[in-house]
Every structure is written in C-alpha cells, then in structure tokens.
Amino acid sequence: MSGDGGLQPERTVMAWQRTALGLGGVSALLLHHANGQLGPSIPGVVGLLVALATLVLAEVHHERHREQQESSPMGRGAVRGVSAAAVLLSLASMAVVLTRQG
C-alpha cells in the first residue's frame, strides 16, 4: 500500500503513547505505595518497564512504516502483551489498595 495513509498512523501511535503513559502512571503510584519494600515494588517496576517498551515499540514501528509509506497496525502479540500487562497491573493495584493499612 502506498501513499501517506492520512492521519490514522499518527493517531494510532498517539493512542499507544497514551496507553504507555497510563501504565507508567499506575506503575509509579504502585512504587510510591511500596515504601521501599522489595516485594510490593516488583509490579511497579515491571509496569514501568512495559510502559517504556511500549513507547519504544510504538515509535520504532511507526517510523519503520512511515519510511515505507505504508500503514500497518501493531502486531497481535504487542496488543496481547500490553493488554495482559494492563490487567495484571490492575490486579496488583487492587491488591495494594485492599491490603493497605492505615
């Protein structure tokens, strides 16, 4: 497929960036509530790594397809991975809220 594809590729990469920022924000809150304890901080660290990887992957994917002047959605594996990370991060957040003392 040739042509610029309109603004859809830019909207797609911005959606991935918003998703990554959301994951990063929740992860940062989890780290804040871990109070320096190793065990409770693991979901926050993993979430931040997933957010960073999502940002990098979205940008690399967008640049690669922009250079080829074609529009291509992110792969199914990326969608499944980020979805799984969001669900696990949500569960970890609920566990922190429910077990928080004080």
C-alpha positions as CSV (number, residue, x, y, z in Angstrom):
1,M,0.0,0.0,0.0
2,S,1.5,3.3,-0.9
3,G,0.5,6.9,-0.1
4,D,0.6,8.8,3.2
5,G,-2.4,7.0,4.7
6,G,-3.8,10.2,6.2
7,L,-3.5,10.9,9.9
8,Q,-4.5,7.4,11.0
9,P,-0.9,6.2,11.6
10,E,-0.2,9.3,13.8
11,R,-3.5,8.7,15.8
12,T,-2.5,5.1,16.3
13,V,1.0,5.9,17.6
14,M,-0.5,8.6,19.9
15,A,-3.0,6.0,21.3
16,W,-0.1,3.7,22.0
17,Q,1.7,6.5,23.8
18,R,-1.3,7.3,25.9
19,T,-1.6,3.6,26.9
20,A,2.1,3.6,27.8
21,L,1.7,6.8,29.9
22,G,-1.3,5.3,31.7
23,L,0.7,2.1,32.5
24,G,3.6,4.2,33.7
25,G,1.5,6.4,35.9
26,V,-0.2,3.5,37.7
27,S,3.2,1.8,38.0
28,A,4.7,4.9,39.5
29,L,1.8,5.0,42.1
30,L,2.5,1.4,42.9
31,L,6.2,2.1,43.5
32,H,5.2,5.1,45.7
33,H,2.9,2.9,47.8
34,A,5.6,0.2,48.1
35,N,7.5,2.4,50.6
36,G,10.9,0.9,49.5
37,Q,9.9,-2.7,50.2
38,L,11.2,-5.1,47.5
39,G,8.2,-7.4,47.1
40,P,5.4,-4.8,46.7
41,S,7.6,-2.7,44.3
42,I,8.0,-5.5,41.7
43,P,4.7,-4.9,39.9
44,G,5.5,-1.2,39.7
45,V,9.0,-1.8,38.2
46,V,7.6,-4.4,35.8
47,G,4.9,-1.9,34.8
48,L,7.4,0.9,34.2
49,L,9.5,-1.5,32.0
50,V,6.4,-2.5,30.0
51,A,5.4,1.2,29.6
52,L,8.9,2.1,28.4
53,A,8.9,-0.9,26.0
54,T,5.5,0.1,24.6
55,L,6.7,3.7,24.0
56,V,9.8,2.4,22.2
57,L,8.0,-0.3,20.2
58,A,5.3,2.1,19.0
59,E,7.8,4.7,17.9
60,V,10.0,2.2,16.1
61,H,7.0,0.6,14.4
62,H,5.6,4.0,13.4
63,E,9.0,5.2,11.9
64,R,9.6,1.9,10.0
65,H,6.2,2.1,8.4
66,R,6.4,5.8,7.8
67,E,9.7,5.4,5.9
68,Q,8.0,2.7,3.7
69,Q,4.9,4.9,3.3
70,E,2.5,2.3,4.4
71,S,0.1,2.0,7.2
72,S,0.3,-1.1,9.3
73,P,-1.3,-1.8,12.7
74,M,0.7,-3.1,15.6
75,G,1.1,-6.9,15.8
76,R,-1.3,-9.1,17.7
77,G,1.5,-10.1,20.1
78,A,2.0,-6.4,21.1
79,V,-1.7,-5.9,21.7
80,R,-2.0,-9.1,23.7
81,G,1.1,-8.3,25.7
82,V,0.1,-4.8,26.6
83,S,-3.4,-6.0,27.4
84,A,-2.1,-8.7,29.7
85,A,0.2,-6.2,31.4
86,A,-2.7,-3.8,32.0
87,V,-4.8,-6.5,33.5
88,L,-2.0,-7.7,35.8
89,L,-1.2,-4.1,36.8
90,S,-4.9,-3.5,37.6
91,L,-4.9,-6.6,39.8
92,A,-1.7,-5.5,41.6
93,S,-3.2,-2.1,42.1
94,M,-6.4,-3.6,43.6
95,A,-4.3,-5.8,45.9
96,V,-2.3,-2.8,47.1
97,V,-5.5,-0.8,47.8
98,L,-7.2,-3.7,49.6
99,T,-4.2,-4.7,51.7
100,R,-3.1,-1.2,52.6
101,Q,-3.0,-0.5,56.3
102,G,-3.5,2.9,57.9
